[in-house]
Every structure is written in structure tokens, then in C-alpha cells.
Amino acid sequence: MPPTLDPPAVRAWCRLSLQALGRAREEIDAINVYPVADGDTGTNLFLTVESAAQSVDAVFEGHAASGGTPDLTSCLRSMAHGALIGARGNSGTILAQLLRGMTEVLTEDAADLRPALRRAAESAYQAVAHPVEGTMLTVATAAAEAAAAVTGDVHEVSRTAYEAARTALVATPRQLAVLGDAGVVDAGGRGLVAVLGALADAVSGQAPMGPLDDAPRLPPPRSATPVVPYGCAPGGDGADPHVVPGGPGFEVIYLLEAPDSAVPGLRTRLDRLGDSLVVVGGDGLWNVHVHVDDVGAAIEAGIEAGRPYRIKVTHFGDQARALERGRRGAAGERGERALRAVVAVVRGEGLAALCAEAGAVVVAVRPGEPPASGDIAEAIRRAYAREVVLLPNDVELRDAVGAAAEQARAEGVRVALIPTRSAVQGIAALAVHEPTRRFDEDVVAMTSAAGATRYAELAVAEAQSWTMAGVCQAGDVLGLIDGDVAVIGGNLVETGIIVLDRMLAAGGEMVTLVIGANAPGDLADRLEAHVRDSHLAVDTVVYVGGQEMCPLLIGVE
């Protein structure tokens, strides 16, 4: 088949970009000196593309459930939307706008990449308050200009853009003094080269080009001075870096629901407050990134423009200290690694506290915001152990946890992923965890405990739909056993009792009830009383989980 940009190619582009950035992440983090030397550009780009890839996968899975396949427009728009809502840092925000700019053109004509690449570069420049040459903006422009000068199919155009981007990347130290002083190319531009290489692979249908080992490289940094974030300075005698006057102390990022007409005023106000301002998006949804000293004023500006949410504030001094601790750890100065750790992904403050008390390193899941593999990989690093047991506790998070496990293995950590499908299985696994046992024996014991725990949950139907138990209406209470709808009921207590009776009909010694944030106050007492009165010799333990979306989790061991 001739080269083409179709829905499978878009999905392949996302996956190949993720692979390329995963391989290059540490390299890109290490050369990150502009606009802030905070050592996270590679990670931010990876997490941004991961969100885009997850969004595209969700579109494919949704159509597959009904026996169809998505069209190109829905794939491209989901990719751009996923990148927008998952954009991290300055570089990730710019990349999200590049993808959005391409999407605006490709939805009209997917056969010609040239205007799409041009629109991407133009829109990215417009999104940055004060564009600087020698950055990923320069690399994007070089790719677009080279593509515009070539004739051919999408593969030839994409390959030409990739080669031009590589050449432009090598020139960035001559364009931006801070890069030349450090002897490195622009980190964001390096990431964009990886994404454009993945695009050329995806539209060709051929084998991937590999980890870009043939990409032009510069010699190691000439200066022996440690790189620390802008606005920070290294402490004397090896002390942690600390904030000093001269640059904003905080990075503020948030998603913003606001009319397009409110954005120019927001840009003006934020530009006065700080620097590194990037505002991307459109059609009522925006991603705002800025470096400021006055965090409150930056958030207030968003409130006046619309509704900010997913607000993330990073203090550069704290980030610098974390970066310095990481360097010390790499140099063997961090101290002895722990023998073993458990990393658990959980929903709800109560469950997070419970797992933390049991000794686990917790990755908290916020409503509507599943963690990316980079977040989980960072938790593994934070655990600082030679051996790590991972508990995903959710079927939908298995891929992200699996990707984090691969990252950790590449860093020399021995990792075992126990396929827990619910938090109650994770609780059962933690209950038998014994770090003094051999690793294999501990993993087997935890896996057995999780596997011996049947799980169920109660949920409230949002709309009429077909289920394994029949047709439900909006507002019905659904009882799911082992992931499938088994009961449709009128209220939580009634449905909970039916679910418990069905589960205990096959036997059981222990019932675990995890109460959600929105569950009625008497739910646990009434279900516990039913188990006590109807099922002799079965114990019940109740935890306040605090999970938002699920009123009740049930485990039967």
C-alpha cells in the first residue's frame, strides 16, 4: 500500500513517538537548560504524548466495542485533545499546540502534510508570549520550511521534515547562548525530532528507525558548573540549591475552560506577572503555563477568565533540591537502597492513607485524571528500593503500570507486577506482604492473596444502556461482580445485599467493605449487619476509602 496518514497511522504515530521519547527521556532531561534547567523536559514530553496516545487508543476501543473503526478526523482530534489536557511543562505545552495546529489542517486534507506542518509552527509561535530562536520553535519552523519545498507523498514530506529538524537541532547552540555555554542542543527540539521521526515511520508502514542513535550529537558540556533552575543557585559546599532573586520561583500550569474572547486579556495579565508564558488550545478549552512569583495572582487571572482546574504548582527551589538529590543518588551518595518496596495505585484519600500505613508508596488517582506511566515510574524511583512490587488495583491502569515497570527495569530495578483488578485485591496482597522473604516467595504469596479475593463494586448508571444483567436506566444502582454487571437494583443497600449473597454463596471467610465519599452514612452498618445475621462465621472489616466515583467496593476472601 502507498504511504498514507490514516487512523491506524495516527495510532502508530502516537505509539512510536512514545517509544522514541521513552528511549530518549533521560538524555533529554539531562540536556534541559532552557528556559529553566529543571531536568524534566524529556519526562514532560513523554507524559504529554502518553496522554495523546491514551486518547487515541480510547477512540479505537470505543469503536471496537460496537464493531466499527474510527475515522481520521476523530483520531486526529482525540490526539490533539489528549495532548492538550495532558501537556506538562513548557515543552509539552508547545508540543500540544503543534499537534493541534497540524490537526486543524489534516482534518481537511490528510494527503498533504506541508500546510499542516506550516500551520503547526505558526500556531506554536503565536502561543508563546515571547518566542526565542534556538528552541523547539526554530526546529518546527525548519521542518515546515523544508517540507514546503519538496514534492512527493506524505512519507517523503515527513522524512524531509525530520531530516531538516535534525539539522536545525544541531544549530540551536549557535542561536541561543545558554545552550552554547552548556554545550548542548535544545532539549525541546530534541524531543520534537523524535516525534517527527516517529511520524515518518508511521506513514511509511515500515520498521521504526530506531532510537535515533544516528542523530547528530555535541560533545559533553564544557562547563563543570552544576546546572540548576533559573532563579536558583547552588548552595556552597555541596548544599542543596536555593532560590535567589532574579527569576520567578514557581511554575503554574492549569487547564482553563474559557471563551476564546477572554484569552487575550489573560495573556496580557499573565505576561505582566512572569515569564515563559504559553497559552494553547481553543474552542473553549486552554492549557495555561507560566513562571511567576505570585502564584495566587496567576490563578486569580484564570478565575477571572473562566474556570481553571487541574492546577499544578511547582516550586523551582524544591525541584532543584530534588534534582540535586537525584544526582547524588546517581553518584552513590544517596545512601543504601531499601531491599524491597510496594508501590500501590489507589483512588480515594482513605485508601491512600490505608496503603501508606501498610508501608506502600502510594500513587493517588484523582477523579477523571488517571496517572501516566511517568508518574508511576517516579513513585518507583521515590521508593528507592532494589526490588519493587507494583499493585495497579484497576484494570484500566494495567498498561500505564506495565510501562512504568519497563522503565524501572531499564534503570536496574527488579520489578514484579501483581495483576490486582480492584483496591480490595491490593489490600489483600498488602496484608500478606513480608519484605524479609525472598522476592519470588513474597510475590507468589501476594499474588495468591489477591487472586483468592473476589471483588465487586456498586455504581450508579449515568444513562440507559445494555448490560450483562439486562437494560438499566439512568439512576439505577449497578452491582458489578468481577468486572461484569450482575445486578440492577433500586438503591445501594438492596443491591449491596444481593451482591454479597451471590458472592458468599460460593463460600468466604472475610468480607471487606470500602466506603466511597458519596455513600450514605448507614450503608456500611446495614451491610455489616446483614452479613452477621445471614452468613455465620464470616467476618467483616470496613474501611472509609473516600473514592469519588464508586460508592462501595466489596472484597470476599
Disulfide bonds with the S-S distance in Angstrom:
none
